[in-house]
Amino acid sequence: MRHLPSRWRWLLGFLLTDETFAVVDSYYRQHPQAHWYFLGLGLAMYLNWQCWTLVGLGFGAVFPQLQSLGLDFAMVVTFISILGMAVMTFFIKAVIFILGDPVTFSPLLRQALSFVPVTVLTAIIVPMILAPQGQGLELNWHNPQLVAALFAALVCAATRQQLLTIMAGLAVFFGWQYVLST
C-alpha cells in the first residue's frame, strides 16, 4: 500500500478493522492494485456497523427501562445470543453434513425458500415504519420512518440501486427528524 497516495492511505486506514484486514490481506497479496476492493469492503463493514448501531439505538428507545438493568444484564443477553447462534449454526451445518447429497429440495420449495428473507425483513420493518412508538398506527407526515420509507421506495423503483436507496432513505429520515425537531 506504500505506492498509494497519502489520501488513499488515510481513507483505507480509517476503514481498517480486524475483519477487513483478515479478508483484504490475502487478496491484496495476489492483487497489489486492489485498493478499490479494500475500499468497497471497508465501506460495507462501516455501513454495517452504522446500521446496527442505529438498530441498537432504536431498540434502546423502544425499551428505555432496560438501562436500569445495568451492564450485567447486557452481557448475559449478549452471551446467550452468541451461544444460541452458535448452536443453531452448528446444528444446521451438522444436519447438512450428515445428510449430504441425499437431501434435495423440489423446485417449488426452493422458490418458496427464496422468499423467506424478504418476508422476515418485511415482518420486522413494516411495524417499525407504521407504528414507530408502538402505540398504534402513525400514518401521517409527522412520522419520519414512514416518510423515509416512502421516499426510499420511490428511489428504489426509479434507480434499482440498493446503496443509493439506503443512503437516500437514511438522509430523508434524519433530515425529516431534524425538520420536525425545529
Backbone as CSV, one residue per row, in Angstrom:
resi,resn,N_x,N_y,N_z,CA_x,CA_y,CA_z,C_x,C_y,C_z
1,MET,0.812,-1.194,0.000,0.000,0.000,0.000,0.859,1.262,0.000
2,ARG,2.143,1.085,0.097,3.021,2.249,0.115,2.984,3.015,-1.201
3,HIS,2.604,2.346,-2.259,2.551,3.003,-3.566,1.345,3.928,-3.708
4,LEU,0.397,3.853,-2.802,-0.810,4.679,-2.886,-0.542,6.083,-2.351
5,PRO,-1.239,7.089,-2.893,-1.120,8.450,-2.347,-1.599,8.486,-0.894
6,SER,-1.151,9.475,-0.164,-1.475,9.538,1.266,-2.974,9.651,1.510
7,ARG,-3.743,10.310,0.627,-5.197,10.418,0.851,-5.844,9.031,0.823
8,TRP,-5.335,8.146,-0.035,-5.855,6.774,-0.073,-5.483,6.044,1.213
9,ARG,-4.249,6.203,1.653,-3.808,5.502,2.868,-4.586,5.973,4.083
10,TRP,-4.864,7.276,4.155,-5.652,7.796,5.274,-7.078,7.223,5.247
11,LEU,-7.687,7.215,4.082,-9.045,6.691,3.949,-9.106,5.209,4.290
12,LEU,-8.184,4.430,3.719,-8.186,2.999,3.991,-7.821,2.713,5.445
13,GLY,-6.972,3.550,6.023,-6.643,3.395,7.440,-7.856,3.624,8.327
14,PHE,-8.685,4.592,7.958,-9.914,4.846,8.712,-10.856,3.639,8.659
15,LEU,-10.902,2.979,7.519,-11.823,1.849,7.329,-11.250,0.512,7.791
16,LEU,-10.013,0.502,8.255,-9.360,-0.750,8.617,-9.874,-1.281,9.953
17,THR,-10.338,-2.515,9.947,-10.718,-3.237,11.156,-10.045,-4.602,11.093
18,ASP,-10.157,-5.364,12.166,-9.579,-6.711,12.163,-10.180,-7.566,11.056
19,GLU,-11.494,-7.477,10.910,-12.180,-8.289,9.913,-11.777,-7.892,8.498
20,THR,-11.708,-6.583,8.252,-11.320,-6.104,6.931,-9.897,-6.546,6.606
21,PHE,-8.998,-6.427,7.584,-7.608,-6.834,7.362,-7.528,-8.322,7.029
22,ALA,-8.287,-9.134,7.763,-8.235,-10.582,7.534,-8.653,-10.939,6.112
23,VAL,-9.638,-10.254,5.585,-10.109,-10.550,4.231,-9.188,-9.932,3.180
24,VAL,-8.800,-8.695,3.396,-8.040,-7.969,2.385,-6.591,-8.441,2.302
25,ASP,-6.004,-8.855,3.417,-4.592,-9.215,3.436,-4.257,-10.273,2.384
26,SER,-4.971,-11.373,2.386,-4.670,-12.431,1.419,-5.013,-11.998,-0.012
27,TYR,-6.089,-11.239,-0.176,-6.474,-10.781,-1.512,-5.447,-9.782,-2.053
28,TYR,-4.967,-8.895,-1.185,-4.033,-7.860,-1.601,-2.698,-8.454,-2.034
29,ARG,-2.295,-9.569,-1.413,-1.036,-10.217,-1.787,-1.090,-10.729,-3.231
30,GLN,-2.264,-11.140,-3.683,-2.421,-11.661,-5.034,-2.724,-10.559,-6.047
31,HIS,-3.286,-9.453,-5.587,-3.681,-8.343,-6.468,-3.180,-7.033,-5.858
32,PRO,-1.939,-6.647,-6.113,-1.367,-5.468,-5.456,-2.119,-4.165,-5.729
33,GLN,-2.878,-4.094,-6.799,-3.627,-2.868,-7.110,-5.075,-2.949,-6.637
34,ALA,-5.335,-3.713,-5.607,-6.712,-3.987,-5.183,-7.220,-3.000,-4.138
35,HIS,-6.803,-1.755,-4.191,-7.263,-0.802,-3.191,-8.757,-0.487,-3.333
36,TRP,-9.308,-0.660,-4.526,-10.759,-0.468,-4.695,-11.530,-1.571,-3.990
37,TYR,-10.997,-2.777,-4.019,-11.599,-3.896,-3.285,-11.594,-3.592,-1.789
38,PHE,-10.457,-3.107,-1.304,-10.311,-2.731,0.101,-11.328,-1.648,0.452
39,LEU,-11.451,-0.636,-0.405,-12.393,0.449,-0.161,-13.830,-0.071,-0.092
40,GLY,-14.225,-0.898,-1.050,-15.582,-1.447,-1.042,-15.865,-2.274,0.194
41,LEU,-14.920,-3.130,0.563,-15.102,-3.964,1.748,-15.148,-3.112,3.007
42,GLY,-14.240,-2.134,3.096,-14.214,-1.267,4.272,-15.488,-0.463,4.421
43,LEU,-15.997,0.075,3.312,-17.250,0.827,3.360,-18.423,-0.070,3.748
44,ALA,-18.436,-1.283,3.220,-19.513,-2.216,3.571,-19.490,-2.519,5.062
45,MET,-18.299,-2.771,5.603,-18.178,-3.043,7.046,-18.603,-1.822,7.856
46,TYR,-18.176,-0.634,7.429,-18.513,0.588,8.151,-20.019,0.852,8.131
47,LEU,-20.642,0.695,6.956,-22.093,0.893,6.859,-22.849,-0.141,7.681
48,ASN,-22.365,-1.374,7.691,-22.975,-2.411,8.515,-22.921,-2.025,9.987
49,TRP,-21.776,-1.534,10.420,-21.607,-1.106,11.803,-22.578,0.020,12.128
50,GLN,-22.673,1.015,11.249,-23.563,2.144,11.486,-25.031,1.710,11.529
51,CYS,-25.414,0.825,10.608,-26.808,0.351,10.576,-27.177,-0.364,11.864
52,TRP,-26.306,-1.253,12.325,-26.623,-1.986,13.551,-26.540,-1.097,14.783
53,THR,-25.731,-0.052,14.729,-25.738,0.927,15.809,-27.090,1.626,15.862
54,LEU,-27.631,1.982,14.685,-28.956,2.599,14.630,-30.037,1.648,15.141
55,VAL,-29.912,0.377,14.799,-30.871,-0.612,15.307,-30.795,-0.662,16.832
56,GLY,-29.578,-0.645,17.365,-29.411,-0.647,18.818,-29.990,0.589,19.470
57,LEU,-29.797,1.736,18.842,-30.385,2.969,19.366,-31.912,2.895,19.338
58,GLY,-32.434,2.376,18.239,-33.891,2.228,18.147,-34.434,1.270,19.195
59,PHE,-33.725,0.156,19.397,-34.153,-0.818,20.397,-34.106,-0.188,21.783
60,GLY,-33.059,0.579,22.054,-32.943,1.244,23.347,-34.040,2.278,23.565
61,ALA,-34.463,2.946,22.483,-35.534,3.931,22.601,-36.880,3.264,22.843
62,VAL,-37.072,2.086,22.253,-38.342,1.376,22.421,-38.444,0.779,23.823
63,PHE,-37.309,0.345,24.375,-37.285,-0.273,25.702,-36.351,0.508,26.631
64,PRO,-36.713,1.738,27.017,-35.804,2.561,27.824,-35.553,1.986,29.221
65,GLN,-36.455,1.187,29.732,-36.290,0.638,31.072,-35.157,-0.375,31.153
66,LEU,-34.621,-0.808,30.024,-33.512,-1.763,30.038,-32.260,-1.161,30.652
67,GLN,-32.120,0.164,30.639,-30.947,0.802,31.227,-30.865,0.542,32.719
68,SER,-32.003,0.387,33.360,-32.000,0.153,34.804,-31.475,-1.235,35.160
69,LEU,-31.419,-2.153,34.180,-30.923,-3.498,34.448,-29.400,-3.563,34.483
70,GLY,-28.730,-2.553,33.962,-27.280,-2.467,34.056,-26.546,-3.284,33.009
71,LEU,-25.224,-3.174,33.047,-24.363,-3.836,32.092,-24.351,-5.349,32.292
72,ASP,-24.562,-5.813,33.510,-24.592,-7.258,33.754,-25.652,-7.935,32.901
73,PHE,-26.819,-7.332,32.815,-27.899,-7.878,32.001,-27.504,-7.926,30.534
74,ALA,-26.904,-6.840,30.048,-26.500,-6.781,28.642,-25.471,-7.860,28.324
75,MET,-24.543,-8.091,29.217,-23.517,-9.117,28.980,-24.143,-10.511,28.924
76,VAL,-25.084,-10.783,29.821,-25.740,-12.099,29.832,-26.549,-12.300,28.550
77,VAL,-27.305,-11.282,28.146,-28.109,-11.383,26.926,-27.207,-11.563,25.710
78,THR,-26.104,-10.837,25.658,-25.168,-10.963,24.545,-24.588,-12.378,24.504
79,PHE,-24.165,-12.887,25.649,-23.596,-14.237,25.701,-24.620,-15.286,25.273
80,ILE,-25.848,-15.170,25.764,-26.894,-16.133,25.402,-27.189,-16.041,23.900
81,SER,-27.217,-14.833,23.348,-27.453,-14.670,21.908,-26.352,-15.318,21.085
82,ILE,-25.102,-15.071,21.461,-23.972,-15.670,20.738,-24.011,-17.183,20.862
83,LEU,-24.279,-17.670,22.041,-24.361,-19.120,22.251,-25.500,-19.725,21.432
84,GLY,-26.659,-19.059,21.416,-27.794,-19.553,20.627,-27.487,-19.584,19.142
85,MET,-26.821,-18.530,18.625,-26.456,-18.512,17.211,-25.446,-19.609,16.897
86,ALA,-24.505,-19.840,17.812,-23.500,-20.886,17.593,-24.154,-22.263,17.553
87,VAL,-25.086,-22.516,18.476,-25.776,-23.817,18.498,-26.584,-24.012,17.223
88,MET,-27.315,-22.987,16.794,-28.111,-23.106,15.572,-27.229,-23.318,14.345
89,THR,-26.134,-22.581,14.263,-25.221,-22.738,13.131,-24.637,-24.139,13.114
90,PHE,-24.208,-24.630,14.283,-23.651,-25.973,14.370,-24.699,-27.012,13.973
91,PHE,-25.927,-26.854,14.475,-26.989,-27.810,14.175,-27.290,-27.859,12.674
92,ILE,-27.422,-26.703,12.063,-27.727,-26.657,10.626,-26.607,-27.282,9.817
93,LYS,-25.367,-26.927,10.130,-24.233,-27.497,9.399,-24.117,-28.996,9.629
94,ALA,-24.386,-29.439,10.855,-24.304,-30.867,11.156,-25.348,-31.650,10.368
95,VAL,-26.563,-31.132,10.315,-27.622,-31.816,9.570,-27.261,-31.892,8.089
96,ILE,-26.778,-30.806,7.531,-26.403,-30.805,6.115,-25.240,-31.756,5.876
97,PHE,-24.264,-31.769,6.787,-23.097,-32.641,6.632,-23.499,-34.110,6.755
98,ILE,-24.358,-34.422,7.718,-24.774,-35.818,7.928,-25.618,-36.315,6.767
99,LEU,-26.558,-35.503,6.322,-27.447,-35.936,5.248,-26.765,-35.851,3.884
100,GLY,-25.899,-34.865,3.728,-25.127,-34.747,2.500,-25.975,-34.641,1.247
101,ASP,-25.555,-35.364,0.218,-26.197,-35.290,-1.093,-27.619,-35.833,-1.160
102,PRO,-28.023,-36.759,-0.289,-29.396,-37.273,-0.438,-30.481,-36.207,-0.281
103,VAL,-30.160,-35.084,0.358,-31.168,-34.045,0.543,-31.221,-33.170,-0.704
104,THR,-32.351,-33.184,-1.356,-32.581,-32.284,-2.486,-33.947,-31.641,-2.301
105,PHE,-34.006,-30.391,-2.619,-35.253,-29.660,-2.490,-35.946,-29.588,-3.840
106,SER,-37.246,-29.666,-3.807,-38.004,-29.537,-5.044,-37.903,-28.092,-5.537
107,PRO,-38.092,-27.879,-6.828,-38.045,-26.504,-7.345,-39.067,-25.586,-6.667
108,LEU,-40.233,-26.119,-6.327,-41.251,-25.305,-5.667,-40.783,-24.877,-4.277
109,LEU,-40.177,-25.812,-3.520,-39.667,-25.475,-2.193,-38.511,-24.481,-2.292
110,ARG,-37.631,-24.650,-3.259,-36.536,-23.697,-3.457,-37.073,-22.300,-3.724
111,GLN,-38.095,-22.227,-4.564,-38.688,-20.926,-4.860,-39.327,-20.344,-3.605
112,ALA,-40.021,-21.170,-2.837,-40.655,-20.689,-1.606,-39.604,-20.205,-0.607
113,LEU,-38.502,-20.935,-0.475,-37.446,-20.529,0.453,-36.770,-19.233,0.035
114,SER,-36.785,-18.928,-1.241,-36.162,-17.681,-1.689,-36.917,-16.457,-1.185
115,PHE,-38.180,-16.622,-0.770,-38.969,-15.503,-0.271,-38.825,-15.300,1.233
116,VAL,-38.184,-16.225,1.930,-38.086,-16.149,3.388,-37.383,-14.870,3.858
117,PRO,-36.198,-14.523,3.334,-35.560,-13.297,3.835,-36.414,-12.048,3.644
118,VAL,-37.038,-11.916,2.497,-37.877,-10.742,2.242,-39.064,-10.725,3.202
119,THR,-39.655,-11.876,3.430,-40.802,-11.963,4.323,-40.422,-11.611,5.753
120,VAL,-39.308,-12.142,6.229,-38.866,-11.869,7.600,-38.529,-10.394,7.765
121,LEU,-37.775,-9.839,6.820,-37.434,-8.418,6.916,-38.673,-7.540,6.863
122,THR,-39.634,-7.902,6.035,-40.880,-7.135,5.971,-41.617,-7.193,7.304
123,ALA,-41.660,-8.367,7.907,-42.341,-8.515,9.188,-41.667,-7.702,10.290
124,ILE,-40.381,-7.490,10.176,-39.660,-6.698,11.176,-39.796,-5.210,10.889
125,ILE,-39.653,-4.826,9.633,-39.546,-3.408,9.280,-40.902,-2.697,9.217
126,VAL,-41.919,-3.334,8.672,-43.213,-2.652,8.497,-43.792,-2.146,9.818
127,PRO,-43.814,-2.945,10.886,-44.322,-2.385,12.156,-43.484,-1.204,12.656
128,MET,-42.165,-1.240,12.412,-41.317,-0.126,12.837,-41.621,1.138,12.047
129,ILE,-42.057,0.975,10.810,-42.374,2.135,9.975,-43.760,2.677,10.297
130,LEU,-44.732,1.796,10.409,-46.124,2.231,10.577,-46.487,2.585,12.017
131,ALA,-45.819,1.977,12.987,-46.100,2.251,14.395,-44.790,2.394,15.158
132,PRO,-44.019,3.442,14.887,-42.686,3.547,15.481,-42.683,3.680,17.001
133,GLN,-43.745,4.207,17.576,-43.812,4.338,19.032,-44.448,3.117,19.683
134,GLY,-44.970,2.202,18.860,-45.627,1.017,19.401,-46.989,1.303,19.999
135,GLN,-47.539,2.455,19.698,-48.825,2.868,20.269,-49.907,2.967,19.216
136,GLY,-49.859,2.161,18.195,-50.840,2.239,17.123,-50.240,2.867,15.874
137,LEU,-51.015,2.817,14.809,-50.536,3.320,13.519,-50.326,4.829,13.539
138,GLU,-49.249,5.271,12.910,-48.955,6.697,12.750,-48.831,6.972,11.259
139,LEU,-49.967,7.069,10.588,-49.997,7.279,9.141,-50.148,8.755,8.829
140,ASN,-49.127,9.543,9.196,-49.142,10.971,8.924,-47.725,11.441,8.606
141,TRP,-47.605,12.716,8.229,-46.312,13.263,7.818,-45.411,13.582,8.994
142,HIS,-45.889,13.370,10.224,-45.051,13.576,11.407,-44.293,12.303,11.769
143,ASN,-44.415,11.286,10.960,-43.727,10.010,11.178,-42.525,9.939,10.223
144,PRO,-41.306,10.236,10.722,-40.143,10.259,9.820,-39.821,8.888,9.218
145,GLN,-40.142,7.811,9.929,-39.909,6.478,9.374,-40.759,6.247,8.138
146,LEU,-42.017,6.669,8.206,-42.925,6.495,7.073,-42.489,7.354,5.885
147,VAL,-42.143,8.600,6.143,-41.716,9.490,5.068,-40.450,8.945,4.399
148,ALA,-39.475,8.514,5.211,-38.221,7.983,4.665,-38.463,6.689,3.888
149,ALA,-39.343,5.833,4.386,-39.626,4.573,3.698,-40.300,4.817,2.354
150,LEU,-41.232,5.749,2.320,-41.897,6.066,1.049,-40.900,6.655,0.044
151,PHE,-40.030,7.541,0.517,-39.031,8.129,-0.375,-38.059,7.049,-0.861
152,ALA,-37.630,6.172,0.047,-36.714,5.092,-0.341,-37.364,4.164,-1.357
153,ALA,-38.653,3.902,-1.206,-39.353,3.050,-2.166,-39.378,3.698,-3.547
154,LEU,-39.582,5.003,-3.588,-39.567,5.716,-4.872,-38.173,5.693,-5.504
155,VAL,-37.139,5.910,-4.699,-35.764,5.875,-5.211,-35.443,4.480,-5.735
156,CYS,-35.844,3.457,-4.990,-35.599,2.071,-5.416,-36.314,1.779,-6.734
157,ALA,-37.570,2.196,-6.844,-38.327,1.939,-8.068,-37.721,2.670,-9.261
158,ALA,-37.177,3.859,-9.015,-36.626,4.648,-10.113,-35.226,4.211,-10.525
159,THR,-34.409,3.784,-9.550,-32.994,3.519,-9.863,-32.596,2.047,-9.778
160,ARG,-33.275,1.275,-8.947,-32.919,-0.139,-8.716,-31.502,-0.286,-8.164
161,GLN,-31.050,0.706,-7.406,-29.719,0.663,-6.814,-29.849,0.633,-5.293
162,GLN,-29.379,-0.460,-4.692,-29.561,-0.667,-3.255,-28.871,0.388,-2.408
163,LEU,-27.601,0.645,-2.682,-26.857,1.589,-1.860,-27.457,2.985,-1.935
164,LEU,-27.832,3.413,-3.114,-28.463,4.721,-3.273,-29.786,4.767,-2.513
165,THR,-30.553,3.699,-2.570,-31.825,3.637,-1.854,-31.609,3.760,-0.350
166,ILE,-30.640,3.027,0.179,-30.351,3.070,1.617,-29.901,4.466,2.028
167,MET,-28.978,5.028,1.261,-28.464,6.356,1.600,-29.559,7.416,1.515
168,ALA,-30.389,7.342,0.495,-31.476,8.316,0.347,-32.476,8.172,1.485
169,GLY,-32.824,6.950,1.823,-33.762,6.726,2.920,-33.231,7.252,4.242
170,LEU,-31.964,6.983,4.533,-31.368,7.477,5.778,-31.290,9.001,5.788
171,ALA,-30.916,9.588,4.658,-30.829,11.049,4.589,-32.194,11.695,4.830
172,VAL,-33.230,11.156,4.204,-34.574,11.708,4.407,-35.025,11.488,5.844
173,PHE,-34.746,10.318,6.398,-35.146,10.033,7.785,-34.531,11.048,8.746
174,PHE,-33.198,11.220,8.675,-32.544,12.146,9.596,-32.911,13.593,9.294
175,GLY,-33.034,13.925,8.010,-33.450,15.278,7.656,-34.848,15.581,8.146
176,TRP,-35.756,14.637,7.988,-37.142,14.835,8.424,-37.216,14.957,9.938
177,GLN,-36.421,14.159,10.650,-36.391,14.286,12.118,-35.876,15.657,12.520
178,TYR,-34.867,16.144,11.813,-34.324,17.459,12.118,-35.368,18.538,11.874
179,VAL,-36.078,18.452,10.747,-37.112,19.441,10.431,-38.215,19.424,11.483
180,LEU,-38.624,18.234,11.909,-39.690,18.135,12.901,-39.262,18.645,14.279
181,SER,-37.960,18.528,14.584,-37.489,18.936,15.903,-37.276,20.457,16.006
182,THR,-37.228,21.147,14.864,-37.009,22.599,14.915,-38.294,23.370,14.897
